[in-house]
Amino acid sequence: MAEPPTGLRLKDEEVTKIAELDLRGYQCPLPVLKTRNAMRKLGSGERISVLTDDPLAVIDIPAFCNETGQILIEQSAGEGESHRFLVERRSDKL
Protein backbone atom coordinates (compact mmCIF):
# COMPACT_ATOMS: atom_id res chain seq x y z
CA MET A 1 0.00 0.00 0.00
CA ALA A 2 1.38 3.41 -0.93
CA GLU A 3 2.13 6.00 1.77
CA PRO A 4 -0.58 8.65 2.20
CA PRO A 5 0.28 12.17 1.04
CA THR A 6 1.77 14.57 3.59
CA GLY A 7 -0.84 15.81 6.05
CA LEU A 8 -3.02 12.73 5.65
CA ARG A 9 -3.22 9.66 7.86
CA LEU A 10 -4.96 6.34 7.31
CA LYS A 11 -7.44 5.44 10.05
CA ASP A 12 -9.71 2.43 9.77
CA GLU A 13 -9.36 2.53 5.96
CA GLU A 14 -10.42 6.19 5.90
CA VAL A 15 -8.22 9.13 4.99
CA THR A 16 -8.28 11.72 7.76
CA LYS A 17 -7.04 15.22 7.02
CA ILE A 18 -4.95 16.78 9.77
CA ALA A 19 -4.88 20.55 10.18
CA GLU A 20 -1.41 22.04 10.65
CA LEU A 21 -0.68 24.91 13.05
CA ASP A 22 2.86 26.39 13.13
CA LEU A 23 3.19 28.43 16.31
CA ARG A 24 6.97 28.76 16.44
CA GLY A 25 7.91 32.18 17.79
CA TYR A 26 4.84 32.50 20.02
CA GLN A 27 5.26 32.34 23.79
CA CYS A 28 2.91 31.35 26.61
CA PRO A 29 -0.06 31.65 26.68
CA LEU A 30 -0.44 32.17 22.90
CA PRO A 31 0.26 28.57 21.74
CA VAL A 32 -2.62 27.22 23.87
CA LEU A 33 -4.96 30.10 22.96
CA LYS A 34 -4.28 29.75 19.23
CA THR A 35 -4.63 25.96 19.44
CA ARG A 36 -7.99 26.32 21.19
CA ASN A 37 -9.22 28.83 18.58
CA ALA A 38 -8.15 26.56 15.71
CA MET A 39 -9.80 23.53 17.34
CA ARG A 40 -13.11 25.38 17.60
CA LYS A 41 -13.27 25.13 13.80
CA LEU A 42 -12.84 21.33 13.86
CA GLY A 43 -15.51 18.71 14.21
CA SER A 44 -15.41 15.87 16.71
CA GLY A 45 -12.77 13.32 15.72
CA GLU A 46 -10.78 15.76 13.58
CA ARG A 47 -7.13 16.32 14.41
CA ILE A 48 -4.67 19.18 14.51
CA SER A 49 -0.88 19.05 14.48
CA VAL A 50 0.69 21.86 16.51
CA LEU A 51 4.35 22.87 16.15
CA THR A 52 5.76 25.23 18.78
CA ASP A 53 9.10 26.24 20.24
CA ASP A 54 7.64 27.57 23.50
CA PRO A 55 9.30 25.51 26.28
CA LEU A 56 6.17 25.76 28.45
CA ALA A 57 4.04 24.11 25.74
CA VAL A 58 5.18 20.66 26.95
CA ILE A 59 3.20 21.44 30.12
CA ASP A 60 0.48 23.70 28.72
CA ILE A 61 -0.78 21.69 25.71
CA PRO A 62 -1.25 18.40 27.65
CA ALA A 63 -2.92 20.35 30.50
CA PHE A 64 -5.22 22.06 27.98
CA CYS A 65 -6.21 18.66 26.55
CA ASN A 66 -6.84 17.22 30.00
CA GLU A 67 -8.91 20.19 31.18
CA THR A 68 -11.06 20.40 28.05
CA GLY A 69 -11.54 16.70 27.26
CA GLN A 70 -9.48 16.67 24.06
CA ILE A 71 -7.19 13.73 23.25
CA LEU A 72 -3.43 14.22 23.02
CA ILE A 73 -2.58 11.53 20.46
CA GLU A 74 1.14 12.20 20.24
CA GLN A 75 3.80 14.50 21.64
CA SER A 76 7.29 14.55 20.15
CA ALA A 77 10.41 16.67 19.86
CA GLY A 78 10.70 18.55 16.57
CA GLU A 79 13.70 20.20 14.98
CA GLY A 80 15.91 22.23 17.31
CA GLU A 81 13.97 23.21 20.41
CA SER A 82 10.52 22.75 18.88
CA HIS A 83 7.83 20.29 19.94
CA ARG A 84 5.00 18.74 17.94
CA PHE A 85 1.62 17.78 19.36
CA LEU A 86 -1.13 15.81 17.64
CA VAL A 87 -4.49 16.60 19.23
CA GLU A 88 -7.91 15.14 18.43
CA ARG A 89 -11.06 17.08 19.18
CA ARG A 90 -13.43 15.06 21.35
CA SER A 91 -15.25 17.60 23.47
CA ASP A 92 -17.19 20.79 22.86
CA LYS A 93 -15.69 22.19 26.06
CA LEU A 94 -13.41 24.71 24.36
N, CA, C and O of each residue as an XYZ file, in Angstrom:
376
protein
N       0.841     -1.169      0.000
C       0.000      0.000      0.000
C       0.890      1.236      0.000
O       1.855      1.298      0.761
N       0.589      2.197     -0.820
C       1.385      3.414     -0.928
C       1.191      4.283      0.308
O       0.140      4.240      0.947
N       2.218      5.075      0.644
C       2.131      6.003      1.769
C       1.129      7.104      1.448
O       1.053      7.555      0.306
N       0.353      7.546      2.450
C      -0.577      8.647      2.203
C       0.189      9.945      1.987
O       1.303     10.089      2.491
N      -0.381     10.889      1.252
C       0.281     12.166      1.039
C       0.508     12.881      2.368
O      -0.184     12.609      3.349
N       1.486     13.803      2.400
C       1.775     14.574      3.593
C       0.511     15.242      4.110
O      -0.282     15.784      3.340
N       0.334     15.194      5.445
C      -0.836     15.811      6.051
C      -2.042     14.895      6.117
O      -3.092     15.285      6.627
N      -1.903     13.674      5.604
C      -3.022     12.728      5.649
C      -2.592     11.475      6.398
O      -1.440     11.054      6.297
N      -3.495     10.890      7.133
C      -3.218      9.662      7.860
C      -4.324      8.659      7.548
O      -5.479      9.036      7.348
N      -3.961      7.380      7.510
C      -4.958      6.339      7.311
C      -5.497      5.915      8.664
O      -4.720      5.650      9.581
N      -6.799      5.846      8.803
C      -7.436      5.442     10.049
C      -8.647      4.603      9.688
O      -9.605      5.100      9.098
N      -8.598      3.328     10.046
C      -9.714      2.432      9.767
C     -10.140      2.509      8.299
O     -11.329      2.578      7.989
N      -9.155      2.498      7.406
C      -9.362      2.532      5.964
C      -9.973      3.839      5.476
O     -10.441      3.912      4.339
N      -9.976      4.870      6.313
C     -10.424      6.192      5.898
C      -9.194      7.104      5.839
O      -8.200      6.865      6.525
N      -9.273      8.132      5.026
C      -8.219      9.127      4.992
C      -8.693     10.304      5.823
O      -9.731     10.901      5.537
N      -7.927     10.635      6.855
C      -8.282     11.718      7.760
C      -7.328     12.878      7.532
O      -6.113     12.715      7.641
N      -7.864     14.036      7.219
C      -7.039     15.221      7.023
C      -6.672     15.798      8.386
O      -7.506     15.863      9.290
N      -5.431     16.211      8.522
C      -4.945     16.780      9.772
C      -4.576     18.236      9.528
O      -3.747     18.544      8.671
N      -5.198     19.123     10.287
C      -4.876     20.551     10.183
C      -3.483     20.784     10.769
O      -3.086     20.120     11.727
N      -2.757     21.718     10.196
C      -1.405     22.043     10.654
C      -1.403     23.445     11.244
O      -1.976     24.366     10.662
N      -0.759     23.613     12.398
C      -0.679     24.908     13.050
C       0.771     25.132     13.476
O       1.262     24.460     14.383
N       1.460     26.078     12.824
C       2.859     26.393     13.133
C       2.877     27.602     14.060
O       2.604     28.725     13.635
N       3.197     27.367     15.315
C       3.186     28.428     16.315
C       4.591     28.748     16.825
O       4.751     29.291     17.918
N       5.599     28.411     16.035
C       6.966     28.763     16.438
C       7.088     30.278     16.524
O       6.608     31.000     15.650
N       7.734     30.750     17.582
C       7.906     32.178     17.786
C       6.903     32.760     18.760
O       7.099     33.873     19.249
N       5.833     32.037     19.056
C       4.836     32.498     20.019
C       5.175     31.943     21.403
O       5.599     30.795     21.532
N       4.988     32.754     22.420
C       5.259     32.340     23.791
C       3.966     32.260     24.593
O       2.941     32.823     24.207
N       4.034     31.555     25.707
C       2.911     31.350     26.613
C       2.238     32.685     26.944
O       2.908     33.656     27.295
N       0.929     32.723     26.832
C      -0.055     31.649     26.675
C      -0.543     31.479     25.241
O      -1.490     30.729     25.004
N       0.085     32.164     24.272
C      -0.437     32.168     22.902
C      -0.530     30.796     22.232
O      -1.512     30.554     21.531
N       0.433     29.878     22.404
C       0.257     28.574     21.741
C      -1.031     27.856     22.151
O      -1.705     27.279     21.298
N      -1.380     27.881     23.427
C      -2.618     27.222     23.869
C      -3.836     27.977     23.344
O      -4.789     27.359     22.871
N      -3.814     29.305     23.421
C      -4.961     30.096     22.964
C      -5.200     29.917     21.471
O      -6.345     29.772     21.041
N      -4.133     29.925     20.675
C      -4.281     29.754     19.229
C      -4.694     28.319     18.881
O      -5.446     28.103     17.931
N      -4.206     27.345     19.647
C      -4.627     25.957     19.435
C      -6.117     25.818     19.722
O      -6.845     25.206     18.940
N      -6.572     26.381     20.836
C      -7.994     26.322     21.186
C      -8.852     26.969     20.100
O      -9.872     26.410     19.697
N      -8.441     28.144     19.628
C      -9.218     28.826     18.585
C      -9.279     28.013     17.300
O     -10.326     27.953     16.654
N      -8.166     27.387     16.923
C      -8.147     26.555     15.713
C      -9.019     25.315     15.895
O      -9.686     24.882     14.955
N      -9.019     24.742     17.095
C      -9.801     23.530     17.342
C     -11.299     23.805     17.339
O     -12.092     22.905     17.064
N     -11.690     25.022     17.638
C     -13.114     25.378     17.596
C     -13.691     25.217     16.196
O     -14.900     25.055     16.036
N     -12.835     25.262     15.188
C     -13.270     25.130     13.795
C     -13.335     23.667     13.352
O     -13.810     23.372     12.255
N     -12.861     22.751     14.200
C     -12.835     21.333     13.864
C     -14.080     20.636     14.382
O     -14.703     21.071     15.350
N     -14.424     19.557     13.723
C     -15.508     18.707     14.209
C     -14.954     17.623     15.110
O     -13.745     17.395     15.140
N     -15.821     16.960     15.837
C     -15.413     15.867     16.713
C     -14.702     14.785     15.906
O     -15.189     14.364     14.857
N     -13.557     14.341     16.396
C     -12.768     13.319     15.718
C     -11.720     13.870     14.775
O     -10.834     13.133     14.343
N     -11.800     15.162     14.442
C     -10.779     15.756     13.583
C      -9.549     16.084     14.409
O      -9.624     16.278     15.622
N      -8.415     16.142     13.726
C      -7.134     16.321     14.409
C      -6.397     17.559     13.935
O      -6.599     18.053     12.825
N      -5.521     18.050     14.833
C      -4.671     19.184     14.506
C      -3.251     18.873     14.977
O      -3.048     18.349     16.073
N      -2.284     19.200     14.139
C      -0.875     19.047     14.481
C      -0.335     20.429     14.814
O      -0.406     21.348     13.998
N       0.208     20.568     16.028
C       0.692     21.856     16.511
C       2.211     21.795     16.657
O       2.746     20.899     17.309
N       2.900     22.760     16.041
C       4.351     22.866     16.150
C       4.666     24.151     16.888
O       4.234     25.226     16.474
N       5.420     24.054     17.984
C       5.760     25.229     18.776
C       7.177     25.105     19.336
O       7.689     24.001     19.524
N       7.793     26.241     19.598
C       9.099     26.237     20.243
C       9.043     26.861     21.639
O      10.077     27.149     22.241
N       7.829     27.067     22.143
C       7.640     27.572     23.500
C       7.953     26.439     24.479
O       7.289     25.404     24.437
N       8.949     26.605     25.361
C       9.300     25.510     26.275
C       8.170     25.138     27.239
O       8.118     24.000     27.706
N       7.275     26.062     27.542
C       6.168     25.760     28.448
C       5.052     24.962     27.774
O       4.160     24.456     28.455
N       5.089     24.845     26.455
C       4.043     24.110     25.740
C       4.016     22.637     26.133
O       2.961     22.006     26.070
N       5.163     22.072     26.539
C       5.178     20.663     26.947
C       4.350     20.435     28.210
O       3.959     19.305     28.504
N       4.086     21.503     28.951
C       3.205     21.436     30.116
C       1.807     21.915     29.734
O       0.806     21.293     30.090
N       1.754     23.030     29.004
C       0.481     23.698     28.724
C      -0.446     22.935     27.775
O      -1.646     22.848     28.033
N       0.084     22.385     26.692
C      -0.776     21.692     25.712
C      -1.397     20.428     26.330
O      -2.606     20.232     26.201
N      -0.610     19.560     26.999
C      -1.247     18.403     27.649
C      -2.266     18.819     28.724
O      -3.308     18.178     28.863
N      -1.976     19.878     29.479
C      -2.919     20.349     30.500
C      -4.200     20.861     29.845
O      -5.298     20.607     30.342
N      -4.064     21.577     28.737
C      -5.220     22.055     27.983
C      -6.092     20.875     27.545
O      -7.313     20.903     27.699
N      -5.456     19.846     27.003
C      -6.208     18.660     26.551
C      -6.933     17.999     27.715
O      -8.103     17.632     27.597
N      -6.248     17.849     28.825
C      -6.839     17.216     30.002
C      -8.017     18.027     30.545
O      -9.050     17.457     30.895
N      -7.871     19.326     30.615
C      -8.908     20.190     31.180
C     -10.134     20.315     30.284
O     -11.242     20.531     30.776
N      -9.945     20.180     28.973
C     -11.064     20.398     28.049
C     -11.608     19.115     27.425
O     -12.549     19.168     26.632
N     -11.032     17.967     27.770
C     -11.540     16.699     27.259
C     -11.085     16.347     25.857
O     -11.677     15.481     25.212
N     -10.034     17.010     25.371
C      -9.479     16.673     24.056
C      -8.490     15.524     24.245
O      -8.085     15.239     25.371
N      -8.100     14.865     23.159
C      -7.187     13.729     23.252
C      -5.829     14.117     22.671
O      -5.731     14.503     21.506
N      -4.790     14.013     23.486
C      -3.425     14.219     23.020
C      -2.950     12.887     22.463
O      -2.600     11.979     23.216
N      -2.941     12.778     21.136
C      -2.585     11.529     20.461
C      -1.080     11.283     20.532
O      -0.628     10.164     20.775
N      -0.319     12.351     20.317
C       1.136     12.196     20.242
C       1.810     13.498     20.636
O       1.313     14.588     20.353
N       2.956     13.359     21.296
C       3.805     14.501     21.636
C       5.224     14.093     21.314
O       5.686     13.043     21.762
N       5.930     14.917     20.536
C       7.291     14.555     20.151
C       8.155     15.793     19.993
O       7.656     16.902     19.798
N       9.457     15.580     20.080
C      10.411     16.668     19.857
C      10.520     16.908     18.357
O      10.583     15.966     17.567
N      10.542     18.184     17.977
C      10.703     18.546     16.574
C      12.148     18.950     16.324
O      13.051     18.552     17.060
N      12.354     19.729     15.299
C      13.695     20.204     14.978
C      14.132     21.260     15.990
O      13.321     22.081     16.420
N      15.406     21.243     16.371
C      15.914     22.227     17.313
C      15.206     22.102     18.646
O      15.163     21.024     19.240
N      14.653     23.208     19.114
C      13.970     23.212     20.407
C      12.450     23.168     20.256
O      11.728     23.501     21.196
N      11.965     22.768     19.104
C      10.516     22.748     18.882
C       9.903     21.429     19.350
O      10.593     20.426     19.531
N       8.604     21.466     19.535
C       7.827     20.295     19.937
C       6.603     20.204     19.042
O       6.054     21.221     18.617
N       6.182     18.976     18.759
C       5.004     18.745     17.937
C       3.981     17.965     18.763
O       4.312     17.013     19.470
N       2.727     18.405     18.647
C       1.622     17.779     19.356
C       0.546     17.422     18.338
O       0.221     18.223     17.462
N       0.003     16.232     18.455
C      -1.128     15.814     17.636
C      -2.322     15.682     18.570
O      -2.329     14.847     19.474
N      -3.342     16.524     18.341
C      -4.490     16.600     19.234
C      -5.762     16.282     18.452
O      -5.949     16.765     17.335
N      -6.620     15.478     19.038
C      -7.910     15.139     18.431
C      -9.033     15.787     19.225
O      -9.079     15.698     20.451
N      -9.929     16.434     18.510
C     -11.063     17.081     19.178
C     -12.089     16.033     19.562
O     -12.545     15.259     18.720
N     -12.449     16.012     20.833
C     -13.432     15.060     21.346
C     -14.541     15.748     22.107
O     -15.632     15.193     22.241
N     -14.290     16.939     22.606
C     -15.249     17.603     23.470
C     -15.590     18.975     22.931
O     -14.778     19.603     22.252
N     -16.789     19.441     23.233
C     -17.191     20.794     22.861
C     -16.768     21.797     23.916
O     -17.035     22.991     23.782
N     -16.114     21.325     24.960
C     -15.695     22.189     26.057
C     -14.420     22.931     25.659
O     -13.334     22.624     26.150
N     -14.563     23.905     24.771
C     -13.411     24.712     24.359
C     -13.698     26.116     24.767
O     -12.879     27.006     24.535
